[in-house]
Amino acid sequence: MTALSTTLSDRLQDPRLFRQYAYINGKWTHGEGGREEAVTDPATGEVLGHIPVLEDAQITAAVDAAEAAAAGWRALRADERSEILQKWYAQLHEHSEDLATIMTLEQGKSLDDSRGEVQYGASFIRWFAEEGKRTYGETIPSHMPNAALGSIKEPVGIAALITPWNFPLAMITRKAAAALAAGCPVINKPSNETPFTALALAELAERAGIPAGVYNVVLGEPAAVSKVLCAEPRIRALSFTGSTRVGELLMEQSAGTVKKLSMELGGNAPFIVGPDMDPTEAAQAAVAAKYQTSGQDCLAANRILVHESIHDAFIEAFKDSMSALKVGNGLEDGTDLGPLIHDKAVEKAQSIVDDAVQKGATLHESTQPPVAGDNFFMPVLLTGITREMKVWREENFAPVAGVLPYATDEEAIELANDTEYGLASYVYSNDMRRIWKIMRGLEFGLVSVNSVKMTGAPVPFGGVKESGLGREGGSTGIEEYLETKFFCLGGMPSASGS
C-alpha cells in the first residue's frame, strides 16, 4: 500500500485515524488484485492517499463476516448494544477535530462546516442508542377464543449502506446507528471521493467495542460493488443516499432478492417568499439555504419563488448577501464556500448557467474575484428564469441560484410542485393562514417555515415522489431495519381461567 500522505496524516492528532484499507471482519484489508484508486483534495488537486479496489470475492467475504457475527449481535440485549453505541458516540467527540480535518481535506467544505457535521453525525449515534431500547411490540385483542395475539420487532438482518460524498460522516451514522441499534450488522460502501472519513469511523467503532464482522467498510468500483451487494440474498436491507438515477438502478438490481429498501434521493427544493416578508431578511435566509455545502446539498434551495411585490428589493439584497460569502480552501479561516467535489461538477454547473443565459436569463455574479483552482465555482444568481431552463428542472448541486416571481399563493404552490422531486421545501412568511395553506399544498416530505435549519436526530427525514422511500432519523428511522413478527398463542386459558 502507498505510504501515508504527509498532507493528511501529519495534520492529525491521532494519525491512526487515517486508514488506506478496507475494513472487513475487524481487519484492515488490502485489495487482492493490487489495484488502488487515488483520493485527492478538491481544493488543491493534491493526492491525499489511496484506497484499494476490492474484488467481488472480498465483498462476499464481508457478507460472510456479517452473517457470522449476526447471531451474536442480535442476541445482545438492547441496553447492551446501546452501551456500545454510546462508547462510539464518545469516540467521535474525543476525536472530533481530526474527523473534521479529514473531512475538509477530502470533501472540501469549510472546517467549521466539517466540525458541525461531526456533531450532527454523532447525534444520530446517541439518538439511536436510546431508540433501540424502545422497539416495542403490541398486544392485540384476540378475535379467537383461548388465544393470545401480539407482535414483536426483530432485526431484518444484514444491512448494506451506500453513502455519498457531500456528507461523508453524517450519512453513515444516520444509517449505521439505526441498523446497529436494531440488531443488524452493517456493510458500508462509502463514496470513493471521501473514503477516509468512513474509515476513521470504522477505526473508532472498533475502539468502541463493536465486534468484528458487525461493522464493515468495503471499497471499490461503485457499480461493481453495488451489483454484488444488491444480488446478495443474505443482505436483507439496503439504504442508499444519492441521485434518483442511481437509486432507481439499485431498486432494479435488488428486486431479485426483495430487499427492504430505504432511499434518500434527489431534491429540487423550492424557497417561497411571501409578500409580507422583509426582503432583506428573506434574501439572507435564501442565500444561506442555497449555498450551504457550496450548493452540494440535497436540501439546498434550488428554485427561489419571490412574490412580485418585493421581487426587485429581494434581488438587490440577495446579490449583496451572496457577494459577502468568502470562497476558498476549507482550511482557511472565514471560508464560507469550498470547492466543488471534482471537475465534472464544475462542468455541470457551468452548463446550467450557460443554458439559462442562452434562453434569456440574466446572470449576476459575486463581486469576489475568482479563486484559483480547477474545482472552484463562484456563486451566481440567475433572474428571469423560466421552466424550460435546466436551473428550474434539474437539481444543480452547485452554487447556482435561480429566482422567479409569482403573483398568488396558488401560483407559488403550483410552481413549487412542478418537479418530479419532493424532498425539502422552504416557506418564508409571517401570515399563519398563508403558511398553513402553502405548507399543506406542498408535495414535499420536509417543509421548513422561517428557518434554514430543519434537520436533526429527532427528525423523520425523507422525501416523496422521486425523492425516495422511507425515513431516516426520528422514531421511524429504526423501523427501516426492523421486521414486525406476529404471534398467535393458541390453547391459552380464557379470562375466567378455563
C-alpha positions as CSV (number, residue, x, y, z in Angstrom):
1,M,0.0,0.0,0.0
2,T,1.2,3.5,-0.8
3,A,3.0,5.4,2.0
4,L,0.8,7.7,4.1
5,S,0.2,11.1,2.8
6,T,2.0,13.7,4.9
7,T,-0.6,16.3,3.9
8,L,-3.3,14.4,5.8
9,S,-1.7,12.3,8.5
10,D,0.7,15.0,9.7
11,R,-2.3,17.2,10.4
12,L,-3.9,14.7,12.8
13,Q,-3.5,14.4,16.5
14,D,-4.1,10.7,16.1
15,P,-2.5,9.5,12.8
16,R,-4.1,6.1,13.2
17,L,-7.4,7.6,12.2
18,F,-6.0,7.8,8.6
19,R,-6.5,4.4,7.1
20,Q,-6.0,3.4,3.5
21,Y,-7.6,0.0,3.6
22,A,-11.0,-1.7,3.6
23,Y,-12.3,-2.9,7.0
24,I,-13.7,-6.4,6.9
25,N,-14.3,-8.7,9.9
26,G,-12.4,-6.5,12.2
27,K,-9.3,-6.4,10.0
28,W,-7.7,-3.8,7.7
29,T,-7.7,-5.3,4.3
30,H,-5.8,-4.7,1.0
31,G,-7.3,-5.3,-2.4
32,E,-6.4,-8.8,-3.6
33,G,-5.9,-7.6,-7.2
34,G,-3.4,-4.9,-6.1
35,R,-5.5,-2.2,-7.7
36,E,-5.7,1.2,-6.0
37,E,-7.5,4.5,-6.5
38,A,-6.2,7.9,-5.6
39,V,-8.1,10.3,-3.4
40,T,-7.5,13.9,-3.9
41,D,-8.1,17.2,-2.1
42,P,-10.6,19.0,-4.3
43,A,-9.2,22.4,-3.3
44,T,-5.6,21.7,-4.4
45,G,-5.7,18.6,-6.5
46,E,-3.1,17.1,-4.3
47,V,-3.2,13.3,-3.7
48,L,-4.2,12.6,-0.1
49,G,-3.8,8.8,-0.2
50,H,-5.0,5.7,-2.0
51,I,-7.7,3.1,-1.4
52,P,-7.9,-0.5,-2.5
53,V,-10.3,-1.6,-5.3
54,L,-11.7,-4.8,-3.9
55,E,-12.6,-7.9,-5.9
56,D,-16.1,-9.4,-5.8
57,A,-14.8,-12.2,-3.6
58,Q,-13.8,-9.7,-0.9
59,I,-17.2,-8.0,-1.0
60,T,-18.7,-11.5,-0.5
61,A,-16.2,-12.1,2.4
62,A,-17.7,-9.0,4.1
63,V,-21.1,-10.6,3.8
64,D,-19.7,-13.8,5.2
65,A,-18.3,-11.9,8.2
66,A,-21.5,-10.1,8.8
67,E,-23.5,-13.3,8.6
68,A,-21.2,-15.0,11.1
69,A,-21.5,-12.0,13.5
70,A,-25.2,-11.5,13.2
71,A,-26.4,-14.0,15.8
72,G,-24.2,-12.7,18.5
73,W,-25.0,-9.1,17.9
74,R,-28.7,-9.8,17.7
75,A,-28.5,-11.8,20.9
76,L,-27.3,-8.9,22.9
77,R,-29.9,-7.1,25.0
78,A,-30.9,-3.7,23.6
79,D,-29.3,-1.9,26.5
80,E,-26.0,-3.8,25.9
81,R,-26.0,-2.6,22.2
82,S,-26.9,0.9,23.5
83,E,-23.8,1.0,25.8
84,I,-21.5,0.1,22.9
85,L,-23.1,2.7,20.7
86,Q,-22.7,5.3,23.4
87,K,-19.0,4.5,23.5
88,W,-18.8,5.0,19.7
89,Y,-20.5,8.4,20.3
90,A,-17.9,9.3,22.9
91,Q,-15.1,8.3,20.5
92,L,-16.4,10.7,17.8
93,H,-16.5,13.6,20.3
94,E,-13.0,12.8,21.6
95,H,-11.6,12.8,18.0
96,S,-13.9,15.5,16.5
97,E,-11.1,17.8,15.4
98,D,-9.3,15.0,13.5
99,L,-12.5,13.9,11.9
100,A,-13.3,17.4,10.8
101,T,-9.8,17.8,9.3
102,I,-10.1,14.6,7.3
103,M,-13.5,15.6,6.0
104,T,-12.4,19.1,4.9
105,L,-9.3,17.7,3.1
106,E,-11.2,15.1,1.1
107,Q,-14.5,16.8,0.7
108,G,-13.6,20.5,0.5
109,K,-16.2,22.0,2.9
110,S,-15.1,24.6,5.4
111,L,-13.6,23.4,8.6
112,D,-16.4,25.0,10.6
113,D,-18.9,23.1,8.4
114,S,-17.0,19.8,9.0
115,R,-17.0,20.4,12.7
116,G,-20.7,20.9,12.6
117,E,-21.2,17.7,10.7
118,V,-19.2,15.7,13.3
119,Q,-21.5,16.9,16.0
120,Y,-24.6,16.4,13.8
121,G,-23.4,12.9,12.8
122,A,-22.6,11.9,16.4
123,S,-26.1,13.0,17.5
124,F,-27.6,10.1,15.5
125,I,-25.5,7.6,17.3
126,R,-26.7,8.9,20.7
127,W,-30.3,9.1,19.4
128,F,-30.5,5.5,18.2
129,A,-28.5,4.2,21.1
130,E,-31.6,5.2,23.1
131,E,-34.2,4.5,20.4
132,G,-33.0,0.9,20.2
133,K,-34.4,0.3,23.7
134,R,-37.9,1.4,22.6
135,T,-38.6,-1.0,19.7
136,Y,-41.9,-2.0,21.3
137,G,-44.3,-4.7,20.0
138,E,-48.0,-4.8,20.6
139,T,-50.6,-6.8,22.4
140,I,-53.6,-7.4,20.1
141,P,-57.1,-8.1,21.4
142,S,-57.9,-11.6,20.2
143,H,-60.8,-12.3,17.9
144,M,-60.4,-16.0,18.7
145,P,-61.3,-17.9,21.9
146,N,-58.4,-19.0,24.1
147,A,-55.7,-17.3,22.1
148,A,-53.2,-14.6,22.8
149,L,-52.2,-12.3,19.9
150,G,-49.4,-9.8,19.6
151,S,-46.3,-8.7,17.7
152,I,-42.6,-8.2,18.4
153,K,-39.9,-6.3,16.5
154,E,-36.9,-8.2,15.2
155,P,-33.8,-7.1,13.2
156,V,-34.2,-7.5,9.5
157,G,-30.7,-8.9,9.0
158,I,-27.6,-7.7,7.3
159,A,-27.9,-4.1,6.1
160,A,-25.9,-2.6,3.2
161,L,-25.4,1.2,3.4
162,I,-24.3,3.1,0.3
163,T,-23.4,6.6,1.3
164,P,-22.5,9.8,-0.5
165,W,-19.6,12.3,-0.6
166,N,-21.4,15.5,0.4
167,F,-22.0,14.4,4.0
168,P,-19.4,11.7,4.4
169,L,-19.8,11.2,8.1
170,A,-23.5,12.1,9.0
171,M,-25.0,10.0,6.2
172,I,-23.1,7.0,7.6
173,T,-24.1,7.4,11.2
174,R,-27.7,8.2,10.4
175,K,-28.0,4.8,8.8
176,A,-25.5,2.7,10.7
177,A,-26.5,3.8,14.2
178,A,-30.2,2.9,13.4
179,A,-29.2,-0.5,11.9
180,L,-26.8,-1.4,14.7
181,A,-29.3,-0.4,17.4
182,A,-31.9,-2.6,15.8
183,G,-29.5,-5.6,16.0
184,C,-28.3,-5.6,12.3
185,P,-24.7,-5.9,11.2
186,V,-23.8,-3.4,8.5
187,I,-21.6,-3.2,5.4
188,N,-20.9,0.4,4.4
189,K,-19.8,1.3,0.9
190,P,-18.7,5.0,1.1
191,S,-18.0,7.2,-1.8
192,N,-14.6,6.9,-3.4
193,E,-14.2,10.7,-3.2
194,T,-14.5,10.7,0.6
195,P,-13.5,7.3,1.9
196,F,-11.1,8.4,4.7
197,T,-13.9,9.8,6.9
198,A,-15.7,6.5,6.7
199,L,-12.6,4.5,7.5
200,A,-11.9,6.8,10.5
201,L,-15.4,6.0,11.7
202,A,-14.6,2.2,11.4
203,E,-11.4,2.7,13.5
204,L,-13.5,4.4,16.2
205,A,-16.2,1.8,16.0
206,E,-13.5,-0.9,16.7
207,R,-12.2,1.1,19.7
208,A,-15.8,1.4,21.0
209,G,-16.1,-2.4,21.1
210,I,-18.3,-3.1,18.1
211,P,-17.4,-6.7,17.4
212,A,-15.6,-8.0,14.4
213,G,-18.0,-8.6,11.5
214,V,-20.7,-6.3,12.8
215,Y,-19.3,-3.2,11.2
216,N,-17.6,-3.5,7.8
217,V,-16.4,-1.0,5.2
218,V,-15.9,-2.1,1.6
219,L,-14.3,-0.1,-1.2
220,G,-14.1,-0.4,-5.0
221,E,-15.6,0.5,-8.3
222,P,-19.1,1.7,-7.3
223,A,-21.2,-0.1,-9.9
224,A,-19.4,-3.4,-9.3
225,V,-19.7,-3.2,-5.5
226,S,-23.3,-2.2,-5.7
227,K,-24.1,-5.1,-8.1
228,V,-22.7,-7.6,-5.6
229,L,-24.5,-6.1,-2.6
230,C,-27.8,-5.9,-4.4
231,A,-27.6,-9.5,-5.7
232,E,-26.6,-11.0,-2.4
233,P,-29.6,-12.7,-0.8
234,R,-28.2,-12.6,2.7
235,I,-28.3,-8.8,2.7
236,R,-31.9,-8.1,3.7
237,A,-31.9,-4.3,3.8
238,L,-30.2,-1.7,1.6
239,S,-30.1,2.0,2.3
240,F,-28.8,4.5,-0.2
241,T,-28.3,8.2,-0.3
242,G,-27.6,9.7,-3.8
243,S,-29.1,10.6,-7.1
244,T,-32.5,9.4,-8.2
245,R,-31.0,7.8,-11.3
246,V,-28.7,5.6,-9.3
247,G,-31.4,4.9,-6.7
248,E,-33.7,3.5,-9.5
249,L,-30.9,1.3,-10.7
250,L,-30.3,-0.1,-7.2
251,M,-34.0,-0.8,-6.9
252,E,-34.0,-2.8,-10.1
253,Q,-30.9,-4.7,-9.1
254,S,-32.4,-5.5,-5.6
255,A,-35.7,-6.7,-7.0
256,G,-34.5,-10.3,-7.4
257,T,-33.8,-10.6,-3.6
258,V,-36.8,-8.5,-2.5
259,K,-34.8,-6.4,-0.1
260,K,-36.1,-3.9,2.3
261,L,-35.1,-0.6,0.7
262,S,-34.7,3.0,2.0
263,M,-33.8,5.6,-0.5
264,E,-32.9,9.3,0.1
265,L,-32.6,10.5,-3.4
266,G,-32.5,13.8,-5.4
267,G,-34.2,17.1,-4.5
268,N,-35.2,20.3,-6.2
269,A,-36.2,22.4,-3.2
270,P,-38.4,25.5,-3.7
271,F,-37.9,28.5,-1.4
272,I,-41.1,30.5,-1.3
273,V,-41.1,34.1,0.0
274,G,-44.4,35.7,0.9
275,P,-45.3,39.4,0.2
276,D,-45.4,40.2,3.9
277,M,-41.7,39.3,4.4
278,D,-38.9,41.8,4.8
279,P,-36.9,41.3,1.5
280,T,-33.5,41.7,3.1
281,E,-34.2,39.2,5.8
282,A,-35.7,36.7,3.3
283,A,-32.7,37.2,0.9
284,Q,-30.2,36.5,3.7
285,A,-32.1,33.3,4.5
286,A,-32.3,32.3,0.9
287,V,-28.5,32.7,0.4
288,A,-27.9,30.5,3.5
289,A,-30.3,27.9,2.2
290,K,-28.9,27.9,-1.4
291,Y,-25.2,28.0,-0.8
292,Q,-24.9,25.5,2.1
293,T,-22.1,23.0,1.4
294,S,-21.3,25.1,-1.7
295,G,-24.8,24.2,-3.0
296,Q,-23.9,20.4,-2.9
297,D,-26.7,19.6,-0.6
298,C,-30.0,17.8,-1.3
299,L,-31.7,20.4,1.0
300,A,-30.2,23.4,-1.0
301,A,-32.8,25.9,-2.2
302,N,-32.8,25.4,-6.0
303,R,-35.8,27.4,-7.1
304,I,-36.4,30.6,-5.3
305,L,-40.0,32.0,-5.7
306,V,-40.5,35.5,-4.6
307,H,-43.7,37.5,-4.6
308,E,-43.7,40.1,-7.3
309,S,-44.3,43.0,-4.9
310,I,-40.9,42.5,-3.2
311,H,-39.0,40.8,-6.1
312,D,-36.7,43.7,-7.1
313,A,-35.7,44.6,-3.5
314,F,-35.1,40.9,-2.8
315,I,-32.8,40.6,-5.7
316,E,-30.6,43.5,-4.6
317,A,-30.4,42.2,-1.1
318,F,-29.6,38.7,-2.4
319,K,-26.7,39.9,-4.5
320,D,-25.2,41.8,-1.6
321,S,-25.5,38.8,0.7
322,M,-24.2,36.4,-2.0
323,S,-21.1,38.7,-2.6
324,A,-20.3,38.7,1.1
325,L,-19.7,34.9,1.1
326,K,-16.0,34.0,1.1
327,V,-15.0,31.3,-1.3
328,G,-11.7,29.5,-0.7
329,N,-9.9,26.5,0.7
330,G,-11.9,25.0,3.6
331,L,-8.9,25.0,5.8
332,E,-8.6,28.8,5.7
333,D,-10.3,30.9,8.4
334,G,-13.5,32.5,7.4
335,T,-14.2,30.4,4.4
336,D,-17.9,30.0,3.6
337,L,-17.8,28.1,0.4
338,G,-15.2,25.5,-0.6
339,P,-14.6,23.9,-4.0
340,L,-16.9,21.6,-5.8
341,I,-16.1,17.9,-5.4
342,H,-14.5,17.5,-8.9
343,D,-14.2,18.9,-12.4
344,K,-17.3,17.2,-13.7
345,A,-19.4,19.1,-11.0
346,V,-17.8,22.4,-12.3
347,E,-18.7,21.5,-15.9
348,K,-22.3,20.7,-14.9
349,A,-22.6,24.0,-13.0
350,Q,-21.3,25.9,-16.0
351,S,-23.7,24.1,-18.3
352,I,-26.7,25.1,-16.2
353,V,-25.6,28.7,-16.2
354,D,-24.9,28.7,-20.0
355,D,-28.3,27.1,-20.7
356,A,-30.1,29.7,-18.7
357,V,-28.3,32.7,-20.2
358,Q,-28.8,31.3,-23.8
359,K,-32.5,31.1,-23.0
360,G,-32.8,34.6,-21.8
361,A,-31.9,34.7,-18.1
362,T,-29.8,37.4,-16.6
363,L,-26.6,36.4,-14.8
364,H,-25.5,38.1,-11.6
365,E,-22.0,37.2,-10.3
366,S,-20.3,37.6,-7.0
367,T,-18.1,40.6,-6.6
368,Q,-15.3,38.5,-5.0
369,P,-12.5,37.8,-7.5
370,P,-12.4,34.2,-8.8
371,V,-10.5,31.8,-6.6
372,A,-7.6,29.9,-8.3
373,G,-8.2,26.2,-8.6
374,D,-9.9,23.9,-11.1
375,N,-12.8,22.9,-8.8
376,F,-13.8,26.3,-7.5
377,F,-17.1,27.8,-8.9
378,M,-18.1,31.2,-7.7
379,P,-21.7,31.7,-6.5
380,V,-24.0,33.1,-9.1
381,L,-27.7,34.3,-9.3
382,L,-29.9,33.9,-12.3
383,T,-33.0,36.1,-12.7
384,G,-35.7,35.9,-15.3
385,I,-35.6,32.1,-15.3
386,T,-38.3,30.0,-17.0
387,R,-39.5,26.5,-16.6
388,E,-37.7,25.4,-19.7
389,M,-34.3,26.0,-18.2
390,K,-32.0,23.4,-16.6
391,V,-31.8,25.6,-13.5
392,W,-35.5,25.0,-13.0
393,R,-35.8,21.4,-14.0
394,E,-32.6,19.9,-12.6
395,E,-31.1,19.5,-9.1
396,N,-28.0,21.6,-9.9
397,F,-25.9,20.6,-6.8
398,A,-23.8,23.8,-7.3
399,P,-23.7,27.4,-6.0
400,V,-26.2,28.4,-8.8
401,A,-29.4,30.1,-7.7
402,G,-32.5,30.9,-9.8
403,V,-35.2,33.3,-8.9
404,L,-38.7,33.6,-10.4
405,P,-41.5,36.0,-9.3
406,Y,-45.1,34.8,-8.6
407,A,-48.4,36.6,-8.1
408,T,-50.6,34.4,-5.8
409,D,-50.3,31.7,-3.2
410,E,-51.9,29.3,-5.6
411,E,-49.3,30.1,-8.3
412,A,-46.5,29.6,-5.8
413,I,-47.8,26.2,-4.8
414,E,-48.2,25.1,-8.4
415,L,-44.7,26.3,-9.3
416,A,-43.1,24.7,-6.3
417,N,-44.8,21.3,-7.1
418,D,-43.7,21.5,-10.7
419,T,-41.0,18.8,-10.3
420,E,-40.6,15.1,-10.1
421,Y,-38.8,15.6,-6.8
422,G,-40.3,16.0,-3.4
423,L,-37.6,16.2,-0.6
424,A,-37.2,19.6,1.0
425,S,-39.1,22.9,0.7
426,Y,-39.0,26.3,2.5
427,V,-41.7,28.9,3.2
428,Y,-41.0,32.4,4.5
429,S,-44.0,34.4,5.7
430,N,-45.4,35.9,8.8
431,D,-49.0,35.2,7.9
432,M,-50.1,31.9,9.6
433,R,-53.0,31.4,7.1
434,R,-50.6,31.7,4.2
435,I,-48.1,29.4,5.9
436,W,-50.7,26.7,6.6
437,K,-52.1,26.9,3.1
438,I,-48.8,26.6,1.4
439,M,-47.4,24.0,3.8
440,R,-50.4,21.7,3.2
441,G,-50.2,22.3,-0.5
442,L,-46.6,21.4,-1.0
443,E,-45.8,17.9,-2.2
444,F,-42.6,17.5,-0.2
445,G,-41.5,15.3,2.7
446,L,-39.9,18.2,4.5
447,V,-41.3,21.8,4.9
448,S,-39.2,24.4,6.8
449,V,-41.0,27.6,7.8
450,N,-39.0,30.7,8.5
451,S,-35.9,28.6,9.2
452,V,-33.0,27.4,7.1
453,K,-32.1,24.6,9.5
454,M,-34.6,21.8,9.7
455,T,-32.7,18.5,10.2
456,G,-31.5,16.7,13.3
457,A,-31.7,13.3,15.0
458,P,-35.4,13.6,16.1
459,V,-36.5,14.4,12.5
460,P,-38.1,11.8,10.2
461,F,-36.0,12.8,7.2
462,G,-37.1,11.7,3.7
463,G,-39.0,12.6,0.6
464,V,-41.9,11.8,-1.6
465,K,-42.3,11.2,-5.3
466,E,-38.9,10.5,-6.9
467,S,-37.0,11.8,-3.9
468,G,-37.1,8.4,-2.2
469,L,-38.6,5.8,0.1
470,G,-38.7,5.5,3.9
471,R,-37.4,7.9,6.6
472,E,-34.1,8.3,8.4
473,G,-33.9,9.7,11.9
474,G,-36.7,10.2,14.4
475,S,-38.7,7.5,15.9
476,T,-39.4,6.0,12.5
477,G,-35.7,5.7,11.3
478,I,-35.0,2.5,13.1
479,E,-38.1,0.9,11.5
480,E,-36.1,0.6,8.3
481,Y,-34.1,-2.1,10.0
482,L,-36.8,-4.0,11.8
483,E,-39.5,-6.5,10.8
484,T,-42.8,-7.0,12.7
485,K,-43.4,-10.6,13.7
486,F,-47.0,-11.5,14.6
487,F,-47.6,-14.3,17.1
488,C,-50.7,-16.3,17.9
489,L,-50.6,-18.4,21.1
490,G,-53.4,-20.9,20.9
491,G,-54.7,-23.0,23.7
492,M,-54.4,-20.3,26.3
493,P,-56.7,-20.1,29.3
494,S,-59.6,-17.8,29.0
495,A,-60.1,-14.8,31.2
496,S,-62.2,-17.0,33.6
497,G,-59.2,-19.4,33.8
498,S,-61.0,-22.3,31.9
